[in-house]
Amino acid sequence: MPVFRIVHKEGKQRRLEIEKDEINIGRLSSANDIVLPDGIVSKRHARLFVKDEQYWIEDLKSTCGTFVNGFRVEEPRPLDVDDKLYIGDYVISFEEEDEEDEAEASDEDEASDEEALS
């Protein structure tokens, strides 16, 4: 499952795991899965989608543009692990869940199962 690490230029960061084949990114919470509350981010800024078992990024004609590793997204393009998306004052790292995260999630699931059985 992909993990998105979102970092604002001021250093605030968060980590999201989203299990969807289409993910909208933008300023409005009512229209987007990843919300970036910043005036230079368009209401509907970009879209991530799965094609051929790989995530792709598409800019939705945003005012300030979407960039991958410093290059402007002019047309939909595939994302690779460790690519960085630049949208407004945010950097979104596209990562795969690592084995340590998977092990922690598995341990938490087992603990929840044990509590449910008690």
C-alpha positions as CSV (number, residue, x, y, z in Angstrom):
1,M,0.0,0.0,0.0
2,P,1.4,3.4,-0.9
3,V,2.3,5.9,1.9
4,F,2.3,9.6,1.3
5,R,4.5,11.8,3.5
6,I,3.3,15.4,3.3
7,V,5.6,18.1,4.5
8,H,4.9,21.8,4.6
9,K,7.7,24.3,4.1
10,E,7.3,25.3,7.8
11,G,8.2,21.8,8.8
12,K,4.7,20.4,9.7
13,Q,4.3,16.9,8.4
14,R,1.9,14.1,8.3
15,R,1.8,10.6,6.9
16,L,-1.2,9.2,5.0
17,E,-2.0,5.7,3.8
18,I,-4.8,5.7,1.2
19,E,-6.2,2.6,-0.3
20,K,-8.0,4.0,-3.3
21,D,-7.3,3.8,-7.1
22,E,-8.0,7.5,-7.5
23,I,-6.9,10.2,-5.1
24,N,-7.7,13.9,-5.5
25,I,-5.4,16.6,-4.1
26,G,-6.4,20.2,-3.5
27,R,-7.4,22.9,-1.1
28,L,-11.1,22.0,-0.5
29,S,-11.8,19.3,2.0
30,S,-15.2,18.5,0.3
31,A,-13.6,17.6,-3.0
32,N,-10.2,16.0,-2.1
33,D,-8.7,13.0,-0.4
34,I,-5.5,14.9,0.4
35,V,-6.2,18.4,1.5
36,L,-3.5,21.1,1.3
37,P,-5.0,24.2,3.0
38,D,-2.9,26.9,1.3
39,G,-4.1,29.7,-0.9
40,I,-1.6,28.9,-3.7
41,V,-3.0,25.3,-4.0
42,S,-6.0,25.1,-6.4
43,K,-9.3,23.9,-5.2
44,R,-8.9,20.7,-7.3
45,H,-5.2,20.7,-8.0
46,A,-4.0,17.3,-9.0
47,R,-5.1,13.7,-9.3
48,L,-3.3,10.4,-8.5
49,F,-4.7,7.3,-10.2
50,V,-3.7,3.7,-10.8
51,K,-3.0,2.6,-14.3
52,D,-1.3,-0.7,-15.1
53,E,-0.7,-1.4,-11.4
54,Q,1.3,1.9,-11.0
55,Y,0.3,5.3,-9.5
56,W,0.2,8.2,-12.0
57,I,0.0,11.9,-11.4
58,E,-2.1,14.4,-13.4
59,D,-2.2,18.1,-12.9
60,L,-5.8,19.4,-13.1
61,K,-5.0,22.7,-14.9
62,S,-3.9,24.2,-11.6
63,T,-2.8,27.8,-11.5
64,C,0.6,27.3,-10.0
65,G,1.3,23.8,-11.4
66,T,2.3,20.4,-10.1
67,F,5.9,19.3,-10.1
68,V,7.6,15.9,-9.8
69,N,11.2,15.9,-8.7
70,G,11.4,19.6,-9.9
71,F,9.8,19.0,-13.3
72,R,6.4,20.4,-14.2
73,V,3.7,17.9,-14.9
74,E,2.4,18.7,-18.4
75,E,0.6,15.5,-19.0
76,P,-0.2,12.4,-16.8
77,R,3.0,10.6,-15.9
78,P,3.9,7.5,-13.7
79,L,5.2,7.9,-10.2
80,D,8.1,5.8,-8.9
81,V,8.9,5.0,-5.3
82,D,10.7,8.0,-3.6
83,D,9.4,10.5,-6.2
84,K,8.6,13.9,-4.7
85,L,5.5,15.9,-5.7
86,Y,5.7,19.7,-5.2
87,I,2.4,21.4,-4.8
88,G,2.4,24.9,-3.5
89,D,4.4,25.0,-0.3
90,Y,4.0,21.2,0.2
91,V,6.3,18.3,-0.7
92,I,4.6,15.0,-0.9
93,S,6.8,11.9,-0.9
94,F,5.5,8.8,-2.5
95,E,6.7,5.8,-0.6
96,E,5.9,2.1,-0.3
97,E,5.1,0.8,3.1
98,D,8.3,-0.7,4.5
99,E,8.6,-4.0,6.2
100,E,9.0,-2.4,9.6
101,D,5.6,-0.6,9.2
102,E,4.0,-3.8,8.0
103,A,5.3,-5.7,11.0
104,E,4.0,-2.9,13.4
105,A,0.6,-3.0,11.7
106,S,0.5,-6.8,12.0
107,D,1.5,-6.7,15.7
108,E,-1.3,-4.1,16.3
109,D,-3.8,-6.3,14.5
110,E,-2.8,-9.3,16.6
111,A,-3.2,-7.2,19.8
112,S,-6.6,-6.0,18.7
113,D,-7.7,-9.6,17.9
114,E,-6.5,-10.8,21.3
115,E,-8.4,-7.9,23.1
116,A,-11.5,-8.8,21.1
117,L,-11.2,-12.4,22.2
118,S,-10.8,-11.5,25.9
